[in-house]
Amino acid sequence: MGKAPEFNQIPPKTLKLQAFHSLPSSSSCFRNLESQMELNFSSKALTPCFGVTPTTGTLLNPSKSLCLASHHPLPTVSFSLSSSPDALKLTTSRKVVAMSTGSSRDLEMSNLTALSPLDGRYWGKVKDLASSMSEFGLIYFRVLVEIKWLLKLSKIPQVTEVPSFSKEAEVYLQGIIDGFSMDDALEVKKIEKVTNHDVKAVEYFLKQKCESHPEIAKVLEFFHFACTSEDINNLSHGLMLQEAVCSVILPSMDELIKSISMMAKEFAYVPMLSRTHGQPASPTTLGKEMAIFAVRLSEERRYLAETKIKGKFAGAVGNYNAHISAYPDIDWPHVAEEFVTSLRLTFNPYVTQIEPHDYMARLFNTISQFNNILIDFDRDIWSYISLGYFKQITKAGEIGSSTMPHKVNPIDFENSEGNLGKANAELTFLSMKLPISRMQRDLTDSTVLRNMGGALGHSLLAYKSAIQGIRKLQVNEARLKEDLDQTWEVLAEPIQTVMRRYGVPEPYEKLKELTRGRAVNEESIREFIKGLDLPEEAKTQLLRLTPHTFVGAAASLALAVDDALQFGH
């Protein structure tokens, strides 16, 4: 046999593939590419991606060499799209390109190149968070805070340099907030390229916006008056969290809790074998076990709703130094409190340059605990599906396994559990890191705060996956009955308890001898009961018991679940 050519000796070879909407399974990596290409990214991504120019379809830059490292040359790939539904073309030119050690893949931002799946694969499920938790959201709330502060200054009589604005001027300023657009946010980013300071870029943007307004133009220098950047940032972050939690996270939690509580009521009378340590235990009802999760989740939801989101506005080190030097006769702490509370935030008077983020730690810990409970739920449902207690409603066209056609996997609950783990890792880091800052302030919190959207995004994705999974569940009562019919030994508990009541000696030991490690069935249990020295009424009551009826107050607890839920505000 001849010697195989080295990779860099392979002659150039061009392969062309015409891809249609119905691609064969071997081309699954390109399936739905056309629809996916419609989603492109800008500053609304949930994960940090600053200074990115939005694209309209270019997946790769064909003018750049592709490589993983200088010693791993790769074929160049280019894509082209046309309006024709069957005109998605992939052209692959396999050729070796000399590369420098500094070269790398040069990919444009799209849903296929996003580093976080939240901004790619899962965007459709988490995009409701983008308006508040993205870079766009941060810029928007900075603009809002800066304008609201200027309006506040105009209402302080002692600040004569900023007289009360006319109604028309107030409407103009409010219009900047209400009409804030993606183009405005991109303009701020353009200014930031020059200033290399994100908050100062907002100030300059507002000055540009208002310089043509004769009344506001006279007081342009009072934008950002006596403020440190963190005065603007901490309020913006508070408003971001307030909007995200109230408008997206809490409603999703509510929908999840409602779905589980509906299961509790629907299955209140469905008996189920309990398992402690993985072994058969006293029966319960499926509904009562669901009620437990609904109540647990609702309690954490209430704690989250009651968390006070705080804000400060006290200048560079929290003492109003600059404020007092300019206007010593104004009660600045009172003004700051009025301003912060006007934004529907809770005022924190004791701060350094930053609001210390203790409330954030509390908020993130609460969401993390909610998520922990949901992991417990996901794993229990997974186990019940594994036992056959639940069937999953199938959807035409869906595939459970690439090699085992019969599989219907509990993917929604697995997806939920996985995303909850990812979310909690980030939430735990945020809650541990953010309250710590050297002396009056270091900058380590700044980059960390930009990642709040990711933690909330993975949480939201998990909630939606769990809800989707619940909708597919169908109780398999025959399988539940089968397990109960085979575990008559669970009646050992009520029998020995009644024996204790009537003074029968060594009740526990007698039942242990009968049941432990032995096959027990209906006949052996009934024979044992008949031989007991008990009043006839008590004996008759025990003989009526079956594993299906020995469920205590489980049904009534499940039916009363709504009274136990704690939704808070």
N, C-alpha and C positions, 0 to 999 in steps of 0.2 A: 504493500500500500504506500502511496505517496504521502509525503509529509503534509499535514493540514496547514493551510496558510495562516499566518498570524492575522490577528483581527485587523490591524492597520494595513494589511495587504489585500483585504477583500475588496474587489472592485465595486464601485458605486452601483447600487441597485435601486430602482424606483418602483414602489408598489402603490397601486391605486385601488381604493375601495369605494364603491358607490353604496351609501348607507340610506336605507329607507326607514319609514316609521316602524315597520315590523321587521326589526333586525333579528337574525338568528341568535340563539342563546350564546353562541361562541363570541358574539359581538356585544355582550351585555355591558361592557365598560363604556360603550358609546350610546346605549339605549337612553332615550329621553334627553339626549344632549341638547337638541334644539330647544326643548322647553326649558331646560335648565339654564341655557345661555341667556334666556330672557331676564334672569335675575342678576343684576350687577350691583356693585356695592359703592357706597359713598361713606360719608361720615355718620351714617345711621347704623353701622355695624356695631354689634354688642361687645366685640373685643377690640382693643386698641388698634387702630389702623389710620394713623394721622398723616396728612399730606399726600394721600393717595388720589390720583386722578381717576374719576369714574370712567369706565370703559363701556363700549357698546357692542362687544362681541369678540374682541381679540383675546383668544385664550393664551397664546404664546406669542412672543415677539420673534418672528422668524429671522430677524436680522442679527439676533444674538446667538452665540454658541450655547449649546446645552451640555451640562456636565454635572456630575455629583462631586467630583474632585478632578484635579488635573490628570490623574492617572486612570479615570473611568470615563472615556469618551462615549457619548451617546448619539444615536441618530437624531437628526433634527426633525421636528414635527410641526406642521402648520395645519390650521383648520380654516375652512371658508364656509360661510352660510349664504344662502340666497333665499328669496321669497318663495321659491318653489318648494312644496312640501316634501319632495323626494330628492332635494338637491343638496343634502348635507354630504359634503365630500371630505374625505381624509386623504391627504397626500403625505406619504412617508418617504423621505429620501434618506437612504442609509449611506452616510458618508462620514469619513473621519475628518475632523477639523482640528488643526493645531490650536491648543488652548494654553493660555497663560495660567499661572498658579492663582491669579486673582479672579478668574472668570467664574461665573455661576449662572444658574438658570435665571432668566429675566422674564418673570411671569406677570401679566397684568392681573389686577384684583378682580375676581369673579367668584361666583358661588362654588366653582370647581377648584379654585386656588386658595380659598380662605383657609387660614391656619386652624381656626376653630370651626368645628362642625355646626356650631350655633349660627354662624354666619354663612354656612353653606348648606349642607344636607338638611338641617333642621330649621332653616330660616323661617319657613312658613308657619311653624308652630310657636316661634318665640318673638316674631317681629313686633308684636304688640308692645314689647318692652323698649323698642328702639327709639321711640320719640322722647323717652325720658332718660334711659340709661346709656345712651350712645354719646359720642363726641358732639353730635348735633344737639342732643338734649342738654349737655353741659353748657355749650355756647349759648343756647337759647335762654337758659335760666340765668346765666351771667348777664346777658343783655337785660333781662327782666329786673334783676336786682339793681344794676347800675341806674336804670331809668327810674325805678321806684325810689331810690335814694335821692336822686335829683329832685323828684317831686316832693319828697319829705322835707328836703332843705328849703324848698320854696314856701313851706307852710310854717317855718320857724321864724317868728317876728324879728328875732335878734340878727338873723342872717339877712341883713338888708341888701347885700350884694346879689341875692337871688330872690327878687320880689315874687309875689304870687303870680303864677302863670294864668294867662287867659284861658277860657274854656277851649278855644281853638288850639292853643299850644299843648294843653293837656291831652286833647284828642290826638294830636299829631304824635306825641310821645307814646301814647297807648297804642297807636296804630303801628308803630315800629315793633312793639311786642306782639300784637295780634297778627300782624302780617309777616312775621319773621319766616323766612323761606330758606330752602337749601342754597339758593344763590347767595343769600346773606351770609350763611354759615361759611360758604366757600370764600367769600370776600374776607371774612375774619381770618380764615386760614392763610389767605394770600398776604394779608398784613403781617401775620405772625411769622412768615418766612423772613421778613425784614427785621421785626422786633426781637424775634426769638423769645418772646414772652407772650403766653397765651392770654392772660388777663389784660395786659396793656393793649393787645391787639383789639380787644373788645372796646376798650375806651376810645381808641383811635377810630374804630368803625363808627361808633356813635357820634363822635365829633364830625366825621365826614357826612353822616346822615343828617345832622342838624345844622351844619354851617350855612345852609341856604335858608333856614328859617330865621327871620329877623329877630324874633323875640328870644328864641333859645340860643341863637348864635352869641348873644351877649354874655351868656353864662356857661360857655363850653368847658371852661376850666374847673367848673364845679362837678363835672362828671368825675367820679372816683375821689371826691373830696375827703381828705383825712383817712382814706381807706388803705389798708394793706391788702394785698391780693387775697389773703385768706379770709378777710371779711366777706369778699364777694364769693369766694369758693365754698366756704363752709355753708353759707346759705343756699348756694346753688346745689350742692350735694344733698343738703337736707330736702330741698324741693324735689330733686330727682327721686330720692327714695320715697318721699311722701306720695308722689304721683305714681310711681311704679307699684308700691305696696297697695295703695288704695284702689287704683284703677285696674290692676292686672293680677297681682299676687293674691290678695284677699278674695276677689271673685272666683279665682281658680280653686283656691282652698275650699271656698263655700260649695262650689259645684262638686268637688271631690267628696266632701263630708256628706252632702245631700245624697250623692249616689250610694255611699256606703250605708247611710241610715235607711234608705229605701230598701236595700238588701236586708237590713235587720228586720224591718216590718214584714217584708214579703216572705221571708223564710223563718219567721218567728216560731212556727209550729213544726219545722222540719227537724226531727231528732237526728243527732249526729254523735258518733263515738268520740269522746275526748281522747287526747293523748298527752300524757305527762311523761317526760323522759323518753318520748317516742313509743311508749307502751300504752295499751288500752287502759282508759280511766273512766270515771263516772260520766255517763252521757250528758250532753248539753243539747242546745239547738243551734243550728247554723246561724239563725238570725241573731241570737244572743251574742255569739262570737263576733259578728259584724258590728253589733251595737257597741261593743267595747272599743273598737277602733274609732268609730264615729265620735264617741264621747272624748276619747283621749285626744284626737286631732282637734276637736272643737275647743278644748281647753287651751292648747297652744295657740290656736288661731286667735282666741280672745286676748291672750298675753301679747301677741303681736299687734293687734289692733289698739291696745292700750299703751304701747310703747310711745313715750314722748320723744318726738324728733326735735332736737335742740339746735339753737343757733346763737352765734356771738357777733358783735359788731363793735369791738372795742379797740381797734387800731393795732399797731405793730406789736405790742407786747401785752395788750389787754388792759391798759390803764388810761386810755383816751388822751395820751400825751399830746398828740398833734391837735386834737380837737380843742383841748383846753388852752393850748398856746395861741390858737387863732381866735377863739370865742370863749374867754374864761368865765363869762357870766351865764352860760347855758348849762343846764343840768344834762350833760351828755349821757350818763348812764340811763336816765329816764327816757331820753330821746331814742337811744339804742333799743331799749326794751319795747317802746311803742312801735318802732320800725320792724323789729324781728317778729313780734306778735301779729303785726298787720299782714305778714306773710303766712300766718297760721302755723308758725313754729313756736316752740317753747324757748323763752329767753334764758340763756345761761350767763350770769354776770361774772362768774369766776373762771377766767380763762387766761391763757398766755397769748401768743400770736394765733394759735389755733384753738378751735373748739376741741376739747380733748378726746372726742369720739367714743366716750363711754356708752352713750346711747346706741351708737352703731354696734358696738360689741354685744350689747343686750339684744338688739334687734336681730343680728345675725345668729346669735346663739339660740334665740327662740325659733327662727326658721329652721336651724339645724336640728333642733329637737323635734319639731314637726316632721322633718324629713326622716329622722330616726324611727319615729312611730310608723311612718309610711313604709319604710324598709321592712319593718316587722310585718306589716299587712301584706306587702308584696310577697314576702317569703312564705307566709301562711297560705295565701291563695295559690302560690306555686306548688306548695306541698299538697293542698287539697286537689289541685288538678292532677298531680302525679298519682294520687290515690284513686283517682277516678270520680271524686265527689262532684267535680264540675266537668262538664263538657264545654268546648269552645265552639261557638258558631263560626263556621267557615265562610270565607268569601271567595266567590268564583275567581279563578285566576291566580290566587295567592299560592305560594309554595312554602312549605315548612322546612324541607331539607333538600339540598341539591342532589342527594343520592338515595334518600329513603322517602318514596312518594307518600307513604301513609302518615307522615309526621304532621301534627298540628301543635306547634310549640307555643309555650306561654310567653311569646316574645314581648308583649306589651309590659308585663310585670317585670321581665328581665331588663328591658330597656329602662323602665322606671327605677329599678333598684340600682342599675349602673350609673344613671345620671344623678341619683340622690347621693351616691358615694362621691362622685366628682364634685357635686355642689357642696357637700359637707366639708370636703377637704379645703375648698376655697373659703367657705364661710368660717371655718375654724381658724384658718390663717388670718383672715381679716379681723376677726374678733380678738385674736391674740396680739396682732401687730399694731393695729391702729391706735390703741390707747397709750402706746409707748412712743415718746418723742423726746429727744435730748433737750434738757433745760427749757428754754422758752420756745424752741421749735427746731426740728430738722426737717429735711425734705423727703424723708423716706415714705411718708404717708402719701405724697402726691402721686407717685406712680402706682402705688397699691390701690388707691381710691379709683383709679381708672378701670379697675377690674371688677367692680361691683356687679356690672351687668352680666358677666359670665356666671357668677355664683347664682344670681337670680334666674338667669336664663336656663341653666341646667335644672334648677328646682322646678321652674314652670314646665319645662319639657317633661320632667318626671310626673308631675301632676296630670298632665294631659295624657301621657301614656297609660297611667293607672286608670284614668276615667275611660279611655278607649278599651282597655282590657276588661273592665267591669261590664261594659255593654255587650261583650261577646260571651259572657258566662251564662251557662245553662245548667241548673242543678240536675244531677243524676241521682234521683231518689232511690232507684233500684240498687245502686252501688252503696249508698248510705245504709239502706236496709240490710244488705248482705253482711256488712261488717257488724252491725248490731246483733243480727241473728246468730253470729258466730262467737259472741263474747258475753255469754250469760254470767261469766265470773264477775262482771262488774256489779252484780247484785249482792255480792258479799258485803259491800259497805252498808247498805240499808238493813240487811238482815242482822249483822252484828250490832248495829246501832239500836235496833228494836230489842234485841236480846239484852243489851245493857240496861235498857229502860225497865225491863221486867225481871231483872236480877238473875238472869241465867249465867251461871259461872263460866268464866274463861271464854267469852264470846269471840274475841279476836282470834284466840288460838284455835278454836274449833273451826272457824272459817278459813284460817290459814291452812290447816291440815286438809280441808276439803278442796281448796282452790289453787294453792301455790304450786306451780309446775305441773299441774294436772289438767287433763281435758275436762272441761265442765260444759254441760249442756242444759237444756230446759228441764229434762227429766231428772237429772241428778240434783239440781237446785230445788225443784219442787219436793222431791223425796226428803231432802234435808229439812225443809221448812215444816213438812208434815210431822216430822219426828221431834220437833222442838216442844218444850214444855212452856207454851205461851197461851194466853187467853185466845179463845176462838176468833174473836173479832180482830185481834192483831195478826193472827195466823192467816185469816182470810184476806186481810189487807196486803200482806206480803205475797200471797199466792197470786194476787191480781197484778203484781208488778212484772214488767218485762223491761228489757233494755231500751225499748222504744218509749216507755212511759216514765221511766225513772229519770226525769229531767228537772225536777224541782221547780223553781220559779223562773226558769230560763225564758219561757215564752212571754210571760208578763214583763220581764225586764226588757226584752227585745221590743215589745209593742210600745213601751213607755220611753223609747229612746229620744224622741223629740223633746220631751220635758227635761231631759238631762243635758241636752246640747247647750254649749256656752259660746255663742257667737260674738258676744261683746258688741262694740260699736261698729 
